[in-house]
Amino acid sequence: MTATLDRFDVLLERRLEAGDRYFAAEAGRLAALCRTMAERFERGGRLLAVGGSPQSWSDAHHVAVEFVHPVIVGKRALPALAVEPGTVELLEREDDMVISFEPLTVRAGAEWVLEPAEGDPFVRQELAETAYHCLWELVHVFFDQLGSSEAGAGASSFLYPFLEAAGSDLDAVVDDVRRSVLMKAAEVADLRERTLADGREELTAAAASLRRAFDAGGTLLAFGNGGSATDALDVVADFRAAPQGWPERRALSLTDAAILTAVANDIGPAALFSRQLIAYGRPGDVALALSTSGSSANIVEALAEARRRGLVTIALVGYDGGRIAAERLADHVVVTPSEHIPRIQEAQASAYHVLRELVG
């Protein structure tokens, strides 16, 4: 156990140090890029997110869902698409922007290479996720300043506390946004530390359960809603083909759009994942649920179905853990104690990356 705890310390410190270096170096450029993107969105531009590897494909879908379906109260949907590498030239039009991964790059007139200079591919991806979350959160600041948002700073000012009423000095706004990026980086660093420190025993036990399941021929089934669905894609990519070259593991994401829309239309959204667990789950498999609230009805029902069918259950949840933590609806529960959805997802990425590393 001591060796495992020491390993946790190493993995956590690696993330904290990398985050400090990266955002100290890139906060100013991220702020300036937010301004450029806002101006291009205002002219009718779209954001094309390009996925290549399974991991970057999950990031591309994550970008698309966050921009189209923002969790910022009162903010408008922004046009973003997840596209395959060979389709950009076919789809791209004037004022469009392109974000790609490995390395993290945004083309918005000029090319902005924002890839973290870190050796650990999991840490690089976690930092890249925080970076593109900052872009979609803070691009709305400039809409406020340009007078095009339906809501002023008020309803969403908790996301960028330096800003109050709209003003005309966009250079000053860029500097405020730079400081906001640094605040967000500090916030997620603290949240990663709390998630991994408080979740050590749960993650260690979950890793042991996964190893036993894989050794016996079991499958990992991962699922979630919205951005958490893209994280489920990433979990499966990492278990099937970890960039570190670790052994391939049997894993399946319950995110097929045709199945999800069929179930939602014909039965209802509460059955989205439980229906698939009935189809795919076997005793000895493992169900991994990702939820920022910890109380989503379809996640709760899926975990109940998984238990009825003899699956081991793991849940990564935010807020105070919701129903899943309060009622202990999963065998292993890791809580990320925050109400800010982007930061929850970023810390949860660290949790499932550490889980993958512990399984080996």
N, C-alpha and C positions, 0 to 999 in steps of 0.2 A: 504494500500500500504506500509506503514512504516513497518508493521509486516513482509510482504513479503521480503522487502529489508533487514531487520535484519536477516531473515532466509538465504538469499543469503550469507550474510557475514559469518554466522556460517558454512554453507556448504563449502564455499571457504576456510576459515581458516582451517577447518578440513583436507582438501586435501593438503594444503600447509605444514602444520605441519607434516602430515603423510609422505609426500614425502621427506621432509628434514631428518626425522628419518630413513626412510627405506634405502635411497640410501647412506647416511653416513655410515650405518652399512654394506651394501651389495655390494657396488661398487667394492671392491677388489675381492670378490668371483665371481661376474659377469664377471670381466675381466679374472680371471683364468679359468672360465668355457668356455669363448670364445676360449681360447687357446686349451683347451681339445677338444672342439667340432671341431675346425679346423683340429686338428690332426686326429680325427676319420673320418671326411669327406674326408680327404686326402687318407685314407686307404679304402675308398669305403663305409663308413657308411652312413646311412640315418637317418632322424629324424622322429619318429613316434609320432604324436600329438594325445593324447587320450582325447576324450570328453565323459563325463558322463551326467551331468545335461544339460538342454538346454543352460544355460549360458556358461558352459565350452565347450560345443560342438561348440559354436560360436568362442571361443578362439582357439580351435583345428583347425578349418578351417582357422582362421586368420593366425595362425602360418604357415600352409601349403602354403597358397597363397603368403605370404611374402617371404618365403625361395625359392619357386619355381619361383616366378616372381618378382625378386628384382627391386626396383626403383632406386638403386644405379647405376649410369652411368658406363657401362663397366664391371660390375660384373657378374659372372656366376650364372646360376640357380643352386640351391642346392636341393637335393632330400628330400622332406618332404611329409608326408601323414597324413591326418586326419583319425583316425581309431577308431572303437568302442572298449570299454574296454575289451571285451572278445576275441578280435582278435590279441592282441599283441603277445602272445606266438606263434600263428600260423605264423605270418608275420616276426617276429624279426629274424635277422641274425647277424653274427659277425660284431662288430664295429657299429651297429645301436645304436641310442640314443632314449630315450623315454621322452617326456615332457607331464606332466599331470597337472591338475588344481584342486584347492580346496582340498588340498593345492598345490600351484605352486611347482612342483618338476621336476627336470631333472635327469634322470639316464643315465650317460655317464661313464661307468665303476663304479665309486662311485656314490652315490646318493646325489644330491644337493637339499636340501629343501630351497626354497626361498620365502615362503609365508609371506607376510607382516603381522605383529602382530597388526592388526587394527580391531576394532569391526564392522565398517560399511562395509558390503559386497560390496557395490558399490565402495568404496574407495580402498578396497583390489583388486578388479578386475582392476581398473584403474592403480594402481601401478604395478600389474602383467603384464599388457599390455605394459607399458613402459619397464619393465624388459625384456620381450621376444623380443621387438623391438630392444633393445640394443644388445641382443645376435645376431640377424640376421644382424644388421648393422655392428657390430664390429668384428664378426667372420672373415669378409673379410680382416681385417687388417693383420691377421696372414697368410692368403693366400698370401698377398703381401710379407710378410717377408719370407715365405717359397718358394717364387718364383713361385707359381702356378697360380697366377692371371694373366689374359691377360692385365690388366691395373694396373699400379702402383698407388702410392698415389695420383698422379696428378688429374685425373678426379673426384675423390671422396674425396679429402683431406678435403673438407668442412665438412665432417662428422666426422673427427677425426683430428683436426688441429694441434695436437702435433706431428704428424708423417709426415716425409718427405720421403727420400729415404729408400729403404729396408735395414735392418741391420741384424746382426746375434745374437744380445743379446735379446732373447725372454723374459727374465725376465724384462729387461728394457721396452720392449714393453708392457708387462702386466701392469706395473705401468702407462705408458702413457694411456693405454686403461681405467684403473681405473679412471684417471682424466677426460677422455672423457665421461665416464658414468656420472660422477658428473656434467659435463657441460650440458649434455643432460637433466638430471633431473632438473637443474636450468632453462633450456630453456623451458621445458614443464610446469614448475610451473608458469613462467611468462606468458606463453600462456594461461594456464587455467584461470589465474587471468584476463587477458584481455578479453577472451571469455565470461566469466561469468559476469564480470563487465559491459562490453559494451552490452551484450545480455540480461541484466535483464528484460527490458521491453518486448522484443520480446519473451523470454521464458515464462514470466508471462502471456502474452496474448495468447501464444500458448497453455499453460496449461489450460487456461479458455476455449479455443475453443475445446480442447480434452474432457474436462469434459462435456461440453454441448453435444458433439457428442455421448459420451458413454451413458449419461443419456437418450438420445433419441434412443438408440439402434444401434448407428453407429459403424463402424469398422476402426481401424487404419491399413493402408497399407504402409509398409516400404520397401525401395529399395535403392540400390546403386551398384557400380561396384567394383570388386576385394575385397580389404580389407573393403571397405565401404559396400559391400554385407554381409560380416560377421558381421559388426556392425548392419546392419538391422536385422540379425538373433538375435543379442543380445537385440536390442530394443524390438522385439516381445517377446522374452523370459521374459524380465523384466516386460512387461505389462501383459502377461498372468500369470506369476507365479513369482512375485517378492520375493526374498529371505527374505524380511522383513515381509512377510505375508499380504501385502496389498491386497485389493479386486482384483480379476481377471478381466482383461479387454479384450475386443474383439480385437484381433490383428492378422495380417497376413503378412508374409514376401514374397516378390515376387522374390524368389531366387531358385525356383525349377529347377534343372539342365536340366531335360528333356524338360521343357517348354522353358527355355532360349536358349538351343541349337536348338530346333525346329524353334523358331522365328528367331534366328540369321541366320540359314541356309536357311530358306524359304523366309524370308522377308528382313532381315538385322538387324544389331545391334541397329540401331536408334529406332526400334520398340519394343525392349526387354520389357520395362515396360509399355509403353502406351497400347500395346496389352492386357496386363493383367489387366490394369485399365479399359479397355473397358469391359472385362469379369466380373470383380469383383466389380468395384466401383459403388456406388450408391450416389445420393445426400444426404448430411449429413455425409458421411464418411470423413476420414482425410487421406491425402497422406503425408508421411514424406520421403523426399529425403535426402540422405547423399552423398556429393560430395566433394572431396578435391579441385577440380579445380573451381567448380561453373559454368562450361561451357560445361560439357559432353553432346553430342547431345541427347543421349537417356534419360538423366535426364531432359533436357530442354523440350523435346517432351512429356515426361510423365507428367510433371507439367502442360503443356498446355492442355493435354487431361484431366487431373484431373479437371482443372478449367472448361473446356467445359462440364463436367459431373456433376458439382455442388459440388465438394469436396472442403473442406478446405485444404489448402496446407501449409506445413512447410518445410523449407530447412535449413540444416546445411551445410555450405560451407566453404572452405578454401581460400587461396591466398587473393586476394582483394574482394572476393565474386563472381568474374566472371560475366557472363551474368545474372545469377539469381539475384544477388544483384543489378547490374547496371540497369537492366530492370524491377526490382521488379516482378519477375516471380512467386513468392510465397507470400502468405498472411503474413507469419511470416518467417523472414530470420535472422539466427544467423551466423555471420561471425567469423571465426578463422583466424586471420591475420598472415599467415605464408606461406612459399613456401616449407616447409619441411614436406613431406607427413606423416611420422610416428608421428611427433609431432602434426600435425593437427588432426589425428585420435584419439590420446590420449586426446586432449582437447575436441574434439567432444564427446568422451565417457562421460566426465564430464558433458557436456551440456545435453545430453539425459538422463543421470542418474538424474540430477537435475530436468529436465522436468518430469520424472516419479515420483519423490518425490513430486513435486508440484501438480501433478494430484491426488496422493494418492490412 
